[in-house]
Amino acid sequence: MATHKLKPNDFDESCIFCLIAHNRDEETTVIKQDKELVCFKDVFPAAPHHYLVVPRKHIVSCKSLNRRSISLVERMANFGKEVLRDQGITDMKDVRLGFHQPPFISVDHLHLHVLAPASQISSLMKYKFTPGTDRFIIEESLRKRLEKVSPPVFANCEF
């Protein structure tokens, strides 16, 4: 029996976040990047500091992840916190890190919302970033959920 190694597409030409992550969007300023992750400001900020952390690899959403993805989620969160510290944010208790879940995502590319101060999230946008809803899952809750999600048996996915 043949085994197939399924991988996420590294790059999707039609995805704005792929374009940004691969320095092919001239309008977006990247704040911080490394070989795996890229961070930039959200175009519709809901808080004084509102950033998005995306992997360079094209992964559709948090629903595409499994147990092997926990370290990616942790790295994304740590990267977002580093950006906040670089921007002068010292109160990490007043920070919200999380993901929108399908069908409530506006771009089909995994992205972590990094918001600070969370106490200053716009009242008009609060509903979009309320933890514990079907719309928004905080980073810690996603990691706990992923502990229960096994990788597909027919694939050797590592993202």
N, C-alpha and C positions, 0 to 999 in steps of 0.2 A: 504494500500500500504506500503510495507516495504521500509525503507530507509537504504541505505548502506553507511557506513562511510569509505571513501577511504583515505588511508594515503600513503605517500611515503614509500618505503621500508627503514627500518632503516639501513640496511646493505646489500651490494651486494658483495659476495665473489669474483666476477670477476673484481671488480672495484678497480684500484690502489689507487684512492683517498679515498675510504672507508677503505682500508687496512691502509693507512697512518693515517686517522682520528681516527682509533681505535687502534693505536699503534701496528699494525701487519706487518709493513714494516720496516725491520731492516736497510735499506740503506738510508732512509730519516730522516733528523733531523728536528724535530718539533721545531719551534722558539717560538711559543706562543700558548696556548690552554686554553679553558674553557669548560664548560659542553656542549656547543652547537657548538663552532667553533674551527678550527685548522688552523694555519698558518705555511707555510714552504717555502723554496726557490724554485723558478722555476728551473727546470733542464736545460732549455735553456734560460738563462736570456737575456732580450733585453735592460736592463738598469743596471747601477751599483747596484741598489736595485730593485729586481724583485721578489715579493712574491706572493703566492697564498693563499687566504682565502677560506676555504671550510666548509660547514656545516657537522656535523657528520652524519646527516640523508642523505640518498641517494636521491637526487633530480637531475633529468637528466640535466636540463639546465634552462636558464632564460625564455625560452618559456613555461616551466612547471609552472610558477608562476602566481599569480593573485593579486587582490587588497589586500588580507589578507597577502601577502608576503612582502609588503612594509617595514614593521618593520624589517624583516630578512635582506633585502638588506641594510637598514640603519645600522643595527648592524654589518654586514660584513664590510661595509665601515669604520665605526668607529674603528673596530678591526684592520683593515689594517693601518689606520692612527696611532693607538697606537703603532703598530710594527715599523712603520717608525720613530716615536718619540723615541722609545726605541733604534733604530739604529743610532740616532743622526741627523735625518733629521728634520730641523726646518722650511724650506720654503715649506709650504703646498700649495703654489700657483704653484709650479713646480712639481706637482704630477699628475699622471693619474690613475684613478680607473675605471675599467670597465670589461665587460663580452664579451666573444666571443659568437656569436649567431649561432645556427645550420644553415647550415651544416658546419660551420667553427670552430667547437670545436674538440679538439683532444682527450678529455676524457669526456665521458658522465656522468659527475657529476658536478653540479653547482660549479663554482669557479670564484672568483673575482681576477682579475689581479691588483696588486698594484705595480706601477712603479715610481721610483724616481732616480734622477731628470728626469722628462719627457723630458726636453730639451736635455737629453743625450741618448734618446732611439736610439739604433743602426740604422743607415741608412738602413741597410739590413733588419731590422725587422719593420721599421716604418709603412709599409703598413698593418701589422697585428694589429696595435694599433691606427689606425686613427679614431677618433670619428666621428660619423655621417655617417658611412658606414654600409652596411648590415653585415659586418664582426664583427664590434666592437661597443658596445653601452656603453657609460659612465654610471656610477652608477646613477647620477642625472637624466639622460634621461630615464633610465629604471624605476625609481620610478614614474616619470610622466606618462609613458606609462601604468604602472600597475594600476594607479588610474582609468583607463578606462576599466580594465579587471575584470569582475565579476567572482566570484568562480562558478564552475559548480553547477547547481541547484540540481543535484542528489547526491551531495557529501557534506560532511562537512570537507573539506580539510583545514588544518592549517599548512602550511609550508612557 
